[in-house]
Amino acid sequence: MLITTAMGKESYVLEQLRKIPGLSEVHQLFGQFDLLVRVETKDYDTLCDIVLGQFRTISGVTGSRTLITARFKRD
């Protein structure tokens, strides 16, 4: 998931995201998006609950792009 934040809120949003269980990775970025979050869930409904109920309710989040992996290969 790619997340944009209000100016100056990147660190706050990053801290809040790290509190959410089930996140594999959270990275701060430069460029069009401010944060990259990797979420692994058992199903689409769980993903919806996390994205709509947790990510988008964090103060300072202004937008997001959810990218769903078609295939995933673990090394």
Summary of the structure (lengths in Angstrom):
residues: 75
radius of gyration: 12.1
end to end distance: 21.2
largest distance: 36.8
contacts: 171
relative contact order: 0.27
helix: 29%
strand: 27%
